[in-house]
Amino acid sequence: MTITQLKYVLAVAEYQNFTKAAEHTFVTQPTLSMQIQKLEEELDILIFDRSKKPIELTAIGHKIVAQAQHIVDEATRMQDVVDQDKGFIGGVFKIGIIPTVMPTLLPMFLKAFTKRYPKVQLSIEELSTQELMDRLAEGHLDGAIAATPLHDERIKERPLYYEPFVGYIPEHHRLFSKKNIEPSDLELEDILLLKDGHCFREGVVNLCQTSKKSRIDGFELTSGSFETLIKLTHEGLGMTLLPYLHSIDLDPSHSRYLRYFKAPAPAREISLIYPKSGLKMQIIDALHQVITGIVRGAIKFQDVAIISPK
């Protein structure tokens, strides 16, 4: 029995297809099939029911896969222990980032991180919070950056920064004349929202995720970008709310439409999240150090009220 054989078993269990599993483990399909067959012969069991389409695990196969995942994780942890002891920070690190953070945060830290840690190969994906959680649970991501707290016992959260929300209010809007705004000024029906459902409500700004769409005077909005929301505000369809880092990226001509909240400003907590297994901690620590160091200079708000995404 080898770690490689167990990795092949995990791949087939995930993709339910020998060819796809071989592609994702970078071996030929005959090699993968032969190694799994050898393992089955050694254990004197059948892990997969090959008569089913797609391939299914047998009853004992489910137990084998659970144990195989544990063994593979521990083998990876052993390599991490050796790397840490040698002071080595390198290898592939798969990280997911939510769409409302990716465009602003990634350009801020990526160059600095790769320059400081040239042996780390970051594999980056833009994913929704639910997709991040699923990928982390399945072992397809080593870490992620998302709005927290998520109240999920499977993961650990290390806050990176607290990002205030900023009002974007067009000239014709009822709040344009105000120098600063307050949560009590907001009306949910008047706010253009992203389709993934960030919203303020009930007088105390409460950022939430919901599948509901915003509806304004019979107009149903399902926009996926802040740029679209900004354009729609100037069409008289309402106001919108932006994360602070996005607001400072706007063209200077748009700054006259920005309105900050009176303290304590509503803010979202952005964290580095990772499985409790604690694999590749040396890279997680490095990411945390670089990102917090860079963002600290961009976000200077101290008095904020953290809004949970759940």
N, C-alpha and C positions, 0 to 999 in steps of 0.2 A: 504494500500500500504506500502511495506517495502523495505528497501535497499536490503535485500536478494532476494526478488522477482525480483527487477531490475537487480541484478547481474545474475540471472538465465536467464532473457530475453536477456541480452547481450551475454551470453554464447551460447544460441541457435541461435541467429543471426549470431554469428561468425562461429559456426561449422555446422549450418544448419541440425542438427540432435539432437534429444532429448537425445539419449543414450550417444553420445560423450560429449554433454554439461554436462550431469550428472556426467560423469567420471571426467571431468576437474573442476567441482565445488564440488566434493567429497560428492555427495548425491546420493540416488537411483533415477532411472529414474521416477518411479511413484511419488516420492516426488516432484521432479522438475516439472513434468507435472501438478501436482495438484496445485502447487503454481502459476504457470503461468496462469492456467485456472481461479483461484480465482482472479488474477489481471485483466484478460480480462472481467470477470463478473462484477467486481467492476467498471471498466471504461466503460462497455457496448460496447466493441469493440472486433475485432479479430486482434491480433498482427501478427499472423502467418497464412499463407495459408497451412494447413496441407495436402491438396490434392496434392500438388506438391512434386516431388521427385528430388532433395532434397527440404526440407522445405524452403519456401520463405517468406519474409516479405510482409505484405499487404501495401497499400499506407499509411495508418495511422501508420502502424507498423514502417515504416522508421522514421517517426517523433518521435514516442515513444522511439525508440532506441537512437536517437540523444539526446533527453532530458534525458534519463536514464543514458547515459554515463556522461553527465554533472553533474547529481545529485550524482552519485557514486564517481566521482572525488572530488566533494565538500565535501562529507562525509569523504573521505580519508584525504582531506586537514584539516578538522576539527580535526581529530585524530592527525595529524601532529602538529597542533597548540598546542594541549594539551601536546603531548610528548615533544615538544620544551620548553614549559613553565615549565615542570617538570624536564627538563634537561635529559630526557630519549633518548638514542640513541640505537635503537634495532629494531627487526623485520626482515622480509624477504626483501631483496633488489635484484631485478633481473637486472643483468648487462651483456651487450654483449661487446666483445672485438674483434677487427679485427685480422685476422690470422698472420699478420706481426708484431704484437705487443704482442699478447698473450704469446708466448714461452719465451720471455725475460723479459717482465714487470711483469707478474703475479707472478713468483717465487720471485721477488724482494720485493713486498709489501704485499703479501697475509698473510704470517705468522705474520708480524708486525701489520697488520690491525686487524686480528682476535684476537690477544693477547690484543690489546688496546681496542677493542670494541667487547667483547665476546658475547654480546646480539644481534649483527647483524649477520644474516644468509645470506651470499652472495650466490646467485644462478647465476652461471657464464656460459655463452655460447660463443663459438667462431663463429662469423658470419661475412659475408662480409659487407661492408659499406651500400650497398643497403638494405640488410636484416636488419641491425641495424635500419636504418631509417624507414623501414616499421613496425618493431616491436615497435619502440617508438611511431609511429603515431597511432598504434592499441592499445596501452596501455599494451603491453605484456612485455615491459622492463621499468625499472625505470630510467636507465641511460646506457651510453655506453662509450667506449674509442675508438677513431678513429682519423685518420689523418684529419686535418682541414686546412683552413676554408671550410665549405660545402655550405655556402650561402643558407641555408634553413630557412625560416621564422618560421617554426614550432618549432625549437629547440634553445636552448642557448648553447654556447660553452665557456668552461673555460679552457684555455691552461694549460697543465701539465708540458710540457717540449718541447724543440726544439732539434730534433735528427739529427745530421749530417749524410750524406751518405758517405760511404767509398768504394773506389775501391778495388776489389779483382782481382789481375792481375797475371796470371801464368807466369812462367819463360820464356816461348817461345814467349810471347806477345810483341808487339812493344812498349808498355808503361812500361814494367817491369823495365827498367833501370832508370826511372824517380823517384826522391825522393818524389815529390808531383805532383799531377795532377791538371788540370784545366778543366772547362766545355768545352772549345774549343778543348781539346784533344779527346773528346768522339765522336764516330761515332755510331749512333743508330743501324746500321746493325751489329755492332761488339759486342753489349752488349746482354748477355743472360738475358731474362726478366722472371719474374713470369707471370703466365697465367692471373692474374688479372690486368696486364698491367701497372706496375710502369715503367716509362721511363724518360730518360734525352734527351733533344734534343735542336737544334737551338743555340748551343754555350752557351746560358744561361741555366743552368740546370733547367729543368722544369718538375718536377715530375707530371705525369698525370695518370689517369685511363682510360683505353680503352679496348675494346674487341679484339683488333688486336693481332695476335700472331707474335712473332719475327721470322724472316726467315733468315737463315745464310747458304749461299752456297747451297740452295735447301733443307736445313734441317729445318723442322718446329717444333718449340719448344713450348710445353705447360706444363711447370713444375709448380708444386704447392709448392715447398719448396726451400729454400736457399741452403740446403745441396746438393740437386740434381744439382743446378746451379754450385756450387763449384766444384763438381766432373766433370761436363762437361767442365769447363774451363781447367782442366788438361788433357782433351782429345783433346785439341786444337780447341775448338769450339768458343772461344772468351773470353771475360772478363765478370765480373758481378759487380753489385753494392749492397752493404749491408747496412742496418741501423746500426748505430754506436753500439747500445746495442747488436746486433747480432755479430758484429765483435769482441767484447771483450769476447764473450762466446766461441770463436773458440779455438781449441787446439793450444797451444803455437807454435807448429811446423808450423802453417799456418800464423803466424804473418809476415813472410818475404814477403808474397804476398799482404799485405795490403798497400794501398796508400791513404793518406789523401789529401783532396783538399786544395789548397791555399785559404787563407781567402779572402772574406767571404765564408765559406764552405756552399754548398747547404744543406739545412736541411728541414725536414718535421716537422710541428707543430702537436703535439699529444695532444688532448684535452679530457676532460670529458664533454660529451654532455648529455642533458636531455631535456624533454619537457618544454615548456614555462609555463605549469601549475604549475611548481615549487613544486611538491609533494616530500616528503621525503628529504627536503633540509638539514636536520640535518645530514643525512647519506652522502649526496653528499658533504657537507662541510668537513666531516670527511675523506672521501676518498681523496679529493683534498689535504687536509693537509698532510696526510700520504704519498701519492705518490710523491708529490713535494719535501717533505723533504728527501725522500730516493733517488730519482733520481738526486737531486741536487749534491749529492756526487759522482755520477757515470759519469755525463756528465759535463765537465768543459769548453766546447767551448763557447766563448762569441760572436765572430764575425761570424754570420751565415746569410745566405740569405734564407728566408722561401719560400718553393715551395708549391703552392696550389695543392691539389689532384684533383681539378676540373678545 
